[in-house]
Amino acid sequence: MKRRTFLKSGAGLAAAVPLATPALGQSRIEWTMPSSFPKPAPGVGTSATRFAELVETLSGGRIVITVYGAGELVPPFAVEDAVQAGNAQIGHGTPYYAASKTAAAHWFTGVPFGLTANEHYAWLRWGGGQAIWDEIYATRNLKPFYAGNSGTQAGGWFKSRVDSLADLQGLNMRIAGLGGEMMRKLGVNAVLMPATEIFQAMQSGALDAAEWVGPLLDQAFGLQRITNFCYTPAYAEPAAALHVVVNTEVWAGLADDLKAIVEAAALQAATETLGQFDYHNVGAMGQLAEAGVEFMDFPADVVAAMKSAWDEVREEQRATHADAARVLESYEAYRTGAVGYANAFVGRYLAAR
């Protein structure tokens, strides 16, 4: 796949797409679904197309979804707004792209030193996370569904080595979510920009470092052409969830069997997406290493400083945002036990393996 096939972004909002809520007996329902990612982008973009395919197949063609990549219909960070306003029936992206609407969205995506991909779904499904997500998003006329995860991410591509905290001072770094707030406390100038703009910003010198996803996507976006220093893992964002959101009026107009199909398709797409990342990251990492990329951990003092900075950011979020405080209580209750379990079982196994 060539970079030029998907590294295209649009800035303008297309004309509103009429919102349709067909009668239950109607044989064919047509939905428009903008995504926050380029359609051909591995994992994040292909997840949207796969979800649409599953819905159409499982529904026997009763629901047909047209997918639009980032910028084709709405800007990458405006997907939830389009669905909320009724300019699209459904949208695909990642929750924290709409964190300006509710700070709680960060925890439905992934936070520094937070849950792994498997733990994240466990919390949503059995730890009460989905119920809280539903309630918070209902106030914005949205019904959310978990639809994928990147798994463990890379900590970032840096043009210079990071040997100490001093090396982070004043760096311009593309990094999303609360990881950006954490890095700001360490002297980094955190910049949020759409994925399609990262390569050019790194190439031009506007950025000194960039955190995107991991080997599969980072390679596809050409970050190894800028620098061969890749730090792992992403303590700032250990995993990041994808989601689909449906306009609540549209959702209310669906028959129960179609609602079940949409939910099942989202979960199937989620399973396939995580598997896609886990499988193809292996090959991509090997190719990058052969090309001279060095995969390094951050120095211990930097990691310790990250943890301290995150503690500050987390408590600031708790004190400032009521929705964040609410979701934090549930999230942290599960995380506490999950850490102990993972260390005793998964951690020991991985260390021995």
C-alpha positions in Angstrom: 0.0 0.0 0.0 1.4 3.4 -0.9 1.2 6.3 1.5 -0.4 8.6 -1.0 -3.4 6.3 -1.3 -4.6 7.3 2.2 -2.6 10.2 3.5 -5.2 12.7 2.3 -7.2 14.9 4.7 -10.0 17.3 4.1 -10.8 20.4 6.1 -14.3 21.3 5.0 -17.7 20.0 6.3 -19.7 18.7 3.4 -23.4 19.5 3.0 -25.6 17.9 5.7 -26.8 14.4 4.9 -30.5 14.1 5.5 -31.2 12.1 8.6 -33.4 9.1 7.8 -35.3 7.0 10.3 -37.2 4.4 8.2 -40.3 2.7 9.4 -39.6 -0.7 10.9 -41.1 -2.5 8.0 -38.9 -0.9 5.4 -36.7 -3.4 3.6 -33.6 -1.3 3.2 -32.1 1.3 5.5 -29.3 3.4 4.2 -26.8 5.0 6.6 -23.9 7.4 6.1 -20.8 6.7 8.3 -17.9 9.2 8.4 -14.7 7.9 10.0 -11.9 9.7 11.7 -9.4 7.7 9.7 -8.5 7.2 6.1 -10.4 4.2 4.8 -7.4 2.1 3.6 -5.4 2.8 6.8 -4.6 -0.7 8.3 -6.5 -1.5 11.5 -8.1 1.9 12.1 -9.5 2.6 8.7 -10.2 -1.0 7.6 -12.1 -1.6 10.8 -14.8 0.9 9.7 -15.3 -0.9 6.4 -15.3 -4.3 8.0 -18.0 -3.2 10.4 -20.2 -1.9 7.6 -19.7 -5.2 5.7 -20.7 -7.2 8.7 -23.9 -5.1 9.3 -25.0 -5.5 5.7 -24.3 -9.2 5.6 -25.8 -10.1 9.0 -28.9 -8.0 8.3 -29.4 -9.6 4.9 -29.0 -6.2 3.2 -31.7 -4.5 5.4 -29.0 -2.0 6.6 -26.5 -0.7 4.1 -23.7 1.7 5.3 -21.7 3.9 3.1 -18.3 4.7 4.7 -16.5 8.0 4.2 -12.8 8.3 5.2 -11.3 11.1 7.2 -12.0 14.5 5.6 -14.2 13.1 2.8 -17.4 14.1 4.6 -16.4 15.8 7.8 -13.0 16.6 9.5 -11.4 13.8 11.4 -12.2 15.3 14.8 -15.8 16.2 14.0 -17.4 12.7 13.5 -19.3 12.7 16.7 -20.6 16.2 16.1 -21.9 15.1 12.7 -23.8 12.2 14.2 -25.1 14.2 17.2 -26.4 16.9 14.9 -28.1 14.4 12.6 -25.9 15.1 9.6 -24.9 11.4 9.6 -26.7 8.4 11.1 -23.6 6.7 12.4 -19.9 7.5 12.9 -16.6 5.7 13.4 -13.5 6.9 15.3 -12.1 6.9 18.8 -13.8 8.5 21.8 -11.1 10.9 22.9 -11.2 12.8 19.6 -14.4 14.4 21.2 -12.9 14.9 24.7 -13.7 18.6 24.4 -17.3 17.6 24.7 -16.8 15.4 27.8 -13.5 14.6 29.5 -14.8 11.1 30.3 -14.2 10.2 26.7 -10.5 9.7 27.5 -11.2 6.7 29.7 -13.4 5.1 27.0 -10.3 5.2 24.7 -7.2 4.7 26.9 -5.2 6.7 29.5 -1.6 6.7 30.7 -0.6 3.6 32.7 -4.2 2.4 32.2 -5.9 -0.8 31.1 -4.7 -3.1 28.4 -6.9 -3.8 25.4 -8.3 -7.0 26.9 -8.8 -5.3 30.3 -10.5 -2.4 28.6 -13.2 -4.6 27.1 -13.6 -6.5 30.3 -14.2 -3.3 32.2 -16.8 -2.1 29.6 -18.6 -5.4 29.5 -18.6 -6.6 33.1 -17.2 -3.7 35.1 -20.0 -1.2 34.4 -18.0 0.9 32.0 -20.5 0.5 29.1 -23.5 1.6 31.3 -21.6 4.8 32.3 -20.6 5.4 28.7 -24.2 5.0 27.5 -25.5 7.5 30.0 -22.9 10.1 29.4 -23.2 9.9 25.6 -27.0 9.8 25.7 -26.9 13.5 26.8 -25.3 14.2 23.4 -27.8 12.2 21.4 -25.4 9.3 20.8 -25.4 5.5 21.4 -21.7 4.2 21.6 -20.3 0.8 20.8 -16.8 -0.5 21.4 -15.5 -1.5 18.0 -11.8 -2.2 18.2 -8.4 -1.6 19.8 -4.9 -1.1 18.7 -3.4 -3.1 21.5 -0.1 -2.0 23.1 1.2 1.1 21.3 4.6 2.6 20.6 5.8 5.5 22.8 6.8 7.6 19.9 9.3 8.3 17.2 12.0 10.8 18.2 14.5 12.6 16.0 17.0 12.5 18.8 17.7 10.0 21.6 16.0 10.4 24.9 18.6 9.7 27.5 17.2 11.9 30.3 14.3 14.2 31.2 16.4 17.1 29.9 16.1 15.7 26.4 12.3 16.2 26.5 12.5 19.9 27.2 10.9 22.0 24.5 10.3 19.2 22.1 7.3 19.6 19.7 5.5 16.2 19.9 2.4 15.0 18.2 0.5 13.1 21.0 -3.2 12.7 21.7 -5.3 12.3 24.8 -4.3 12.8 28.4 -0.9 11.4 27.5 -0.3 14.9 25.9 -1.2 16.6 29.2 1.1 14.2 31.0 4.0 15.0 28.6 3.4 18.8 29.0 4.2 18.5 32.6 7.6 17.1 31.5 8.4 20.1 29.4 7.0 18.8 26.0 5.0 20.9 23.7 2.2 18.4 23.0 0.5 18.9 19.7 -2.8 17.2 18.6 -3.1 16.8 14.8 -4.9 14.3 12.5 -2.9 11.3 11.6 -2.7 12.3 7.9 -0.6 15.4 8.9 2.0 13.7 11.0 4.5 12.7 8.3 4.6 16.1 6.7 5.0 17.9 10.1 7.9 15.6 11.0 9.5 16.0 7.6 9.2 19.8 7.7 10.6 20.1 11.2 7.4 21.3 12.7 7.6 18.2 14.9 10.5 16.7 16.8 8.7 13.6 17.8 5.4 11.8 17.2 3.3 9.2 18.9 0.9 7.5 16.5 0.0 3.8 17.1 2.6 1.1 16.5 4.7 -0.8 13.9 1.8 -1.6 11.5 0.4 1.9 11.2 3.6 3.8 11.9 5.3 2.0 9.0 2.3 2.5 6.7 2.5 6.3 7.5 6.2 6.3 6.8 7.5 7.5 10.1 10.6 5.3 9.7 11.6 7.5 6.8 12.1 10.4 9.2 14.0 8.8 12.1 15.1 5.4 13.3 14.5 6.0 17.0 11.3 4.4 18.2 10.6 4.2 21.9 8.4 1.5 23.4 5.9 0.9 25.0 3.5 3.8 25.1 3.2 4.5 28.8 1.1 7.5 27.8 -1.4 5.4 25.9 -1.0 1.6 26.5 -4.0 0.8 24.3 -6.6 2.8 22.4 -10.2 1.8 21.7 -12.2 2.5 18.5 -15.9 3.0 18.6 -19.0 3.5 16.5 -21.7 6.0 17.6 -25.3 5.9 16.4 -27.7 8.9 16.5 -30.2 8.0 19.3 -33.2 8.9 17.2 -32.0 6.5 14.4 -31.2 3.9 17.0 -34.7 4.1 18.5 -36.2 3.5 15.1 -34.5 0.2 14.6 -36.2 -3.2 15.1 -34.7 -5.2 18.0 -33.1 -7.7 15.7 -31.3 -5.0 13.8 -30.1 -3.4 17.0 -28.6 -6.8 18.0 -26.9 -7.0 14.6 -25.3 -3.6 14.9 -24.0 -4.5 18.4 -22.7 -7.9 17.2 -21.0 -6.4 14.2 -19.2 -3.9 16.3 -17.9 -6.6 18.6 -16.9 -8.8 15.7 -15.1 -5.9 14.1 -13.4 -5.2 17.5 -12.1 -8.8 17.8 -10.8 -8.8 14.2 -9.2 -5.4 14.6 -7.2 -6.3 17.7 -6.2 -9.6 16.0 -5.1 -7.7 12.9 -2.9 -5.4 15.0 -1.4 -8.3 17.0 -0.6 -10.3 13.9 0.7 -7.6 11.5 2.6 -5.6 14.2 5.0 -8.6 14.4 5.9 -8.6 10.7 6.0 -4.8 10.6 8.3 -4.6 13.6 10.7 -7.1 12.0 10.8 -5.2 8.7 11.4 -1.9 10.6 14.2 -3.5 12.6 15.8 -4.9 9.4 15.7 -1.4 8.0 17.6 0.0 10.9 15.0 1.1 13.4 16.0 0.9 17.0 13.3 0.0 19.5 14.2 1.3 22.9 12.6 1.8 26.3 12.5 5.2 27.9 15.1 5.6 30.7 13.9 4.7 34.2 13.9 8.2 35.5 11.7 9.3 32.5 9.2 6.6 33.2 9.1 7.5 36.9 8.5 11.1 36.0 5.7 10.1 33.6 4.0 8.2 36.4 4.2 11.2 38.7 3.0 13.6 36.0 0.1 11.2 35.2 -0.9 11.1 38.9 -1.2 14.9 38.8 -3.1 15.0 35.6 -5.5 12.3 36.8 -6.4 14.1 40.0 -6.8 17.4 38.1 -9.3 15.7 35.8 -11.1 14.2 38.8 -11.4 17.6 40.5 -12.4 19.5 37.4 -14.7 17.3 35.4 -17.7 15.6 37.1 -18.1 13.0 34.2 -14.4 12.2 34.5 -14.7 11.7 38.2 -17.6 9.4 37.8 -15.9 7.2 35.2 -12.6 7.3 37.1 -14.2 5.7 40.1 -15.4 2.7 38.1 -12.2 2.5 36.0 -9.8 2.6 38.9 -11.8 0.1 40.9 -11.3 -2.5 38.2 -7.7 -1.4 37.4 -6.5 -2.0 40.9 -7.4 -5.6 40.9 -6.4 -6.0 37.2 -2.8 -4.9 37.9 -2.4 -7.5 40.6 -3.8 -10.3 38.5 -1.8 -9.3 35.4 1.4 -9.2 37.4 0.9 -12.6 39.0 -0.3 -14.4 35.8 0.4 -12.6 32.5 3.5 -10.7 33.7 5.2 -13.8 35.1 4.4 -15.8 32.0 5.7 -13.2 29.6 8.9 -12.8 31.6 9.5 -16.5 31.6 8.6 -16.9 27.9 
